[in-house]
Amino acid sequence: MVEMARSHYIGKLHRFQPCEPFIAMSTISQYTESHAARFDEELCEFLRIPSVSADPARRPDMHRAADWVADQFPTSALPPK
């Protein structure tokens, strides 16, 4: 019984076709590795903004952090709100 279920499941895997466009994981890994220094710099830039606070005086910093995040996605299909 288990073997029948396994062969049925494996048969479904063979018919799986990835959605287009398909990007190989090796391509994604290469991209992230080659841009790691920039990603680190950008993350540190963001983390320097004191954006988590219950102090109302920090409100401008919280808005600056939100603007920074929105500016990272200028070509995104999802408009910032």
Residue pairs with C-beta under 8 A, 6 or more apart in sequence:
32 39
42 72
45 68
46 65
46 68
46 69
49 61
49 64
49 65
49 68
50 58
50 61
51 58
51 61
51 62
51 64
51 65
51 66
52 62
53 61
53 62
69 80
70 80
73 80
